Amino acid sequence: MRDRSMLLLSLLLIACGISGWTHVPAAEAAGGSWPSTAPTLPVEAAQTGGATAVDTSQIVDPDDPEALRWHHAGHAGVEYWAIPLQEGLTAHFDLTHVEGAGTTRMCLLPWWTSDQNIDETDCLLESGPGTTAMSYTPWRDATFYVAVWDEACCDIEDWAYSLTAHNGKARTKLRLDEPTAKVHRGDKVTITGHLSVVNEQPVLLRRLKWWRTTSWFKPFRTVTTDASGDFRFTYHVPRKGKHAPTFSAKFNGSIGYQESESGRITVRLAR
């Protein structure tokens, strides 16, 4: 009796294990049918979606092929992904049509999208016919939604796609602070600045080589910002010369950050 009970328990555990193994990948391998069930779209990792036996007549009006298909939440052939975006950081989306007689299209929906208003929400950005990529730079931190849909009409078909999100580069701001006090020729002056990147980065310092009316600057030194983005350098003002030293700075960019340049500053000389 005990052996029989153990056998039944083992079969039950095996059945649960098989059920879990077949179910979990299916849940991870497709977008949600409603914005509220949209899984988070990871960065730099292709995600697959789609469905079998999609009745495209349920998501398109034959009399209006340009109808907004992403409004048809809850129907096979339309899926949603959630993606948190940061202000100023451009996100790129690549879409590949894998299976189906038509094509697959996508659009980016705003952060206020919900199950209640999806049927009247417009896209911030939409991929055009035959377009497989789109990019967007948000002006605020928020969780946006990517809608993906089957563009076929109007049969029953198997539909599949692959979607990948890529991080872009955040905008940066570079500033040089003009010294407030006048300095004499032959003196040393300390100039400070700030880069809007919160880790150590190289900044190229440039000194106006010829006349102040020209835009040609000669690189003469590289400094490294501290963990907060601040930096400073000391310059020995020549004893001779006709013009006050004029500087600018440039950040050449790095992984995750766009390049930027500061405005010019001029060291005021005492007479």
C-alpha positions as CSV (number, residue, x, y, z in Angstrom):
1,M,0.0,0.0,0.0
2,R,2.8,2.3,0.9
3,D,4.6,1.6,-2.3
4,R,1.5,2.3,-4.3
5,S,1.0,5.6,-2.5
6,M,4.6,6.6,-3.2
7,L,4.2,5.7,-6.9
8,L,1.1,7.8,-7.2
9,L,2.9,10.7,-5.5
10,S,5.8,10.4,-7.8
11,L,3.5,10.4,-10.9
12,L,1.8,13.5,-9.5
13,L,5.1,15.4,-9.0
14,I,6.2,14.4,-12.5
15,A,2.9,15.7,-14.0
16,C,3.2,19.0,-12.1
17,G,6.8,19.3,-13.2
18,I,5.9,18.8,-16.9
19,S,3.0,21.2,-16.6
20,G,5.2,23.9,-15.1
21,W,7.9,23.3,-17.7
22,T,5.5,23.7,-20.6
23,H,3.6,26.6,-19.2
24,V,6.3,29.0,-18.0
25,P,8.1,29.5,-21.4
26,A,4.7,30.2,-23.0
27,A,4.0,32.9,-20.6
28,E,7.4,34.5,-21.1
29,A,7.4,34.1,-24.9
30,A,4.5,36.5,-25.7
31,G,3.2,39.9,-25.0
32,G,0.1,40.6,-23.0
33,S,-3.3,40.7,-24.5
34,W,-4.1,43.8,-22.4
35,P,-1.9,46.7,-21.2
36,S,-2.4,45.6,-17.6
37,T,-1.0,42.1,-18.4
38,A,1.9,43.4,-20.5
39,P,5.2,41.8,-19.5
40,T,8.3,44.0,-19.2
41,L,10.3,44.2,-22.4
42,P,14.0,43.5,-21.4
43,V,16.8,45.5,-23.0
44,E,19.2,43.8,-25.5
45,A,17.3,40.5,-25.4
46,A,15.0,39.4,-28.3
47,Q,11.5,38.5,-27.2
48,T,9.1,36.4,-29.3
49,G,5.4,36.7,-29.5
50,G,2.4,35.8,-31.6
51,A,-0.4,33.2,-31.6
52,T,-1.8,30.3,-33.6
53,A,-5.0,30.5,-35.6
54,V,-5.3,34.3,-35.4
55,D,-8.5,35.5,-36.9
56,T,-7.4,38.8,-38.3
57,S,-11.0,39.8,-39.2
58,Q,-11.4,40.5,-35.4
59,I,-8.8,43.2,-35.4
60,V,-9.4,44.9,-38.7
61,D,-12.3,46.5,-40.5
62,P,-12.3,45.2,-44.1
63,D,-13.8,48.6,-45.2
64,D,-11.0,50.5,-43.4
65,P,-7.7,48.6,-43.6
66,E,-5.9,51.6,-41.9
67,A,-8.1,51.2,-38.7
68,L,-6.1,51.4,-35.5
69,R,-5.5,47.7,-34.7
70,W,-3.8,48.3,-31.4
71,H,-7.2,49.4,-30.1
72,H,-8.4,45.8,-30.2
73,A,-7.1,44.6,-26.8
74,G,-8.1,41.1,-25.8
75,H,-8.0,39.7,-29.3
76,A,-5.4,37.3,-30.7
77,G,-3.2,39.2,-33.1
78,V,-2.5,42.2,-30.9
79,E,0.0,42.2,-28.0
80,Y,1.4,44.7,-25.6
81,W,4.8,45.1,-23.9
82,A,5.7,47.4,-21.0
83,I,9.1,49.2,-21.1
84,P,10.4,51.7,-18.5
85,L,12.1,54.6,-20.2
86,Q,14.3,57.4,-18.8
87,E,14.2,61.1,-19.7
88,G,16.6,61.9,-22.5
89,L,17.7,58.3,-23.1
90,T,16.8,57.3,-26.6
91,A,15.3,53.8,-26.9
92,H,15.5,51.8,-30.1
93,F,13.1,49.0,-31.1
94,D,13.8,46.3,-33.8
95,L,10.9,44.2,-35.0
96,T,11.2,41.0,-37.1
97,H,8.2,39.4,-38.8
98,V,8.6,35.6,-38.3
99,E,5.4,34.0,-39.5
100,G,2.1,35.1,-41.2
101,A,0.8,36.1,-44.6
102,G,0.9,39.8,-43.8
103,T,3.5,41.9,-41.9
104,T,3.9,42.8,-38.3
105,R,3.8,46.4,-37.1
106,M,4.3,48.2,-33.8
107,C,3.8,51.5,-32.1
108,L,4.8,53.2,-28.8
109,L,1.9,54.1,-26.5
110,P,2.1,56.7,-23.7
111,W,2.5,56.0,-20.1
112,W,-1.2,56.7,-19.3
113,T,-2.3,53.8,-21.4
114,S,-4.7,51.5,-19.6
115,D,-7.2,48.7,-20.2
116,Q,-10.0,51.3,-19.8
117,N,-8.7,53.8,-22.5
118,I,-6.8,51.6,-24.9
119,D,-9.6,51.8,-27.5
120,E,-9.1,55.6,-27.7
121,T,-5.3,56.0,-27.1
122,D,-3.1,57.3,-30.0
123,C,0.4,56.2,-30.6
124,L,3.3,58.5,-29.8
125,L,5.3,56.8,-32.6
126,E,4.3,54.1,-35.2
127,S,6.3,52.0,-37.5
128,G,5.2,52.5,-41.1
129,P,4.4,49.7,-43.6
130,G,7.5,47.6,-44.2
131,T,9.4,49.4,-41.4
132,T,11.1,47.2,-38.9
133,A,12.6,49.8,-36.5
134,M,11.7,52.9,-34.5
135,S,13.4,55.2,-32.0
136,Y,12.0,57.4,-29.3
137,T,13.5,59.9,-26.8
138,P,11.1,60.5,-23.8
139,W,10.9,63.8,-22.0
140,R,10.1,62.2,-18.7
141,D,10.8,59.0,-16.7
142,A,7.8,56.6,-17.1
143,T,6.7,53.2,-18.2
144,F,5.6,53.2,-21.8
145,Y,3.9,50.4,-23.8
146,V,4.8,48.9,-27.2
147,A,1.8,47.5,-29.1
148,V,2.5,44.8,-31.7
149,W,-0.1,43.5,-34.2
150,D,-0.6,41.3,-37.2
151,E,-1.1,43.4,-40.3
152,A,-2.8,40.6,-42.3
153,C,-6.4,40.8,-43.6
154,C,-8.7,38.9,-43.2
155,D,-8.0,35.2,-42.8
156,I,-7.1,32.8,-40.1
157,E,-3.4,32.3,-39.8
158,D,-0.5,31.5,-37.5
159,W,1.4,34.7,-36.5
160,A,4.8,35.1,-34.9
161,Y,7.3,38.0,-34.5
162,S,10.5,38.9,-32.6
163,L,11.0,42.2,-30.8
164,T,14.2,43.7,-29.3
165,A,14.7,46.9,-27.3
166,H,18.0,48.7,-27.3
167,N,19.3,51.4,-25.0
168,G,20.4,54.6,-26.7
169,K,22.6,57.3,-25.3
170,A,21.5,59.8,-22.7
171,R,22.0,63.5,-23.4
172,T,24.8,65.2,-21.5
173,K,25.5,68.8,-20.5
174,L,29.0,70.2,-20.1
175,R,29.7,73.5,-18.4
176,L,32.8,75.6,-17.8
177,D,32.6,78.2,-15.0
178,E,34.2,81.6,-15.8
179,P,36.4,82.9,-13.0
180,T,34.8,85.8,-11.2
181,A,38.0,87.5,-10.2
182,K,40.5,89.2,-12.5
183,V,44.0,87.8,-12.7
184,H,47.3,89.3,-13.6
185,R,49.6,88.0,-16.3
186,G,52.0,85.5,-14.9
187,D,49.5,84.3,-12.3
188,K,47.8,80.9,-12.1
189,V,44.0,80.6,-12.4
190,T,41.8,77.7,-11.4
191,I,38.9,77.0,-13.6
192,T,36.1,74.6,-12.7
193,G,33.4,72.9,-14.6
194,H,30.7,70.2,-14.5
195,L,29.6,67.3,-16.7
196,S,26.1,65.8,-16.2
197,V,27.3,62.3,-15.9
198,V,27.5,60.8,-12.4
199,N,30.8,58.8,-12.8
200,E,34.3,59.5,-13.8
201,Q,34.6,60.6,-17.4
202,P,37.4,62.3,-19.5
203,V,36.9,65.9,-20.6
204,L,39.0,67.5,-23.3
205,L,40.0,71.1,-22.6
206,R,40.6,73.5,-25.5
207,R,42.2,76.9,-25.7
208,L,41.5,79.4,-28.4
209,K,44.6,79.4,-30.5
210,W,44.3,82.5,-32.6
211,W,41.8,85.4,-32.6
212,R,38.8,85.3,-30.3
213,T,36.5,85.8,-33.3
214,T,37.5,82.4,-34.8
215,S,36.0,79.1,-33.7
216,W,39.2,77.0,-34.0
217,F,40.3,75.7,-30.6
218,K,43.5,73.8,-29.9
219,P,43.2,70.8,-27.4
220,F,45.8,71.2,-24.7
221,R,44.8,69.0,-21.8
222,T,42.4,66.2,-20.6
223,V,41.0,66.2,-17.2
224,T,38.8,63.5,-15.4
225,T,35.6,64.3,-13.7
226,D,35.0,63.1,-10.1
227,A,32.1,60.8,-9.2
228,S,29.6,63.8,-9.2
229,G,30.7,65.1,-12.6
230,D,32.8,68.0,-11.3
231,F,36.3,68.8,-12.5
232,R,38.9,71.6,-12.3
233,F,42.2,72.6,-13.9
234,T,44.9,75.2,-13.3
235,Y,46.2,77.4,-16.1
236,H,49.3,79.6,-16.0
237,V,48.5,82.8,-17.7
238,P,51.4,83.9,-20.0
239,R,53.2,87.0,-19.0
240,K,53.0,88.3,-22.6
241,G,50.2,88.3,-25.1
242,K,47.5,90.5,-26.7
243,H,44.4,88.5,-25.8
244,A,42.9,87.1,-22.7
245,P,42.9,83.3,-22.5
246,T,39.7,81.8,-23.8
247,F,38.6,78.2,-23.2
248,S,36.0,75.6,-24.1
249,A,35.6,72.0,-23.2
250,K,34.3,68.9,-25.0
251,F,33.1,65.5,-23.9
252,N,33.5,62.9,-26.7
253,G,30.8,60.7,-25.3
254,S,31.0,57.1,-23.9
255,I,28.9,54.0,-23.6
256,G,25.4,55.2,-22.8
257,Y,26.1,59.0,-23.1
258,Q,26.1,61.4,-26.0
259,E,28.9,63.9,-26.6
260,S,28.5,67.5,-25.6
261,E,30.4,70.8,-25.7
262,S,30.6,73.7,-23.3
263,G,30.3,77.4,-24.2
264,R,33.4,79.6,-24.3
265,I,34.7,81.3,-21.2
266,T,37.3,84.0,-21.0
267,V,39.7,84.7,-18.1
268,R,39.5,88.4,-17.3
269,L,42.9,90.1,-17.0
270,A,43.7,92.9,-14.5
271,R,45.3,95.9,-16.0
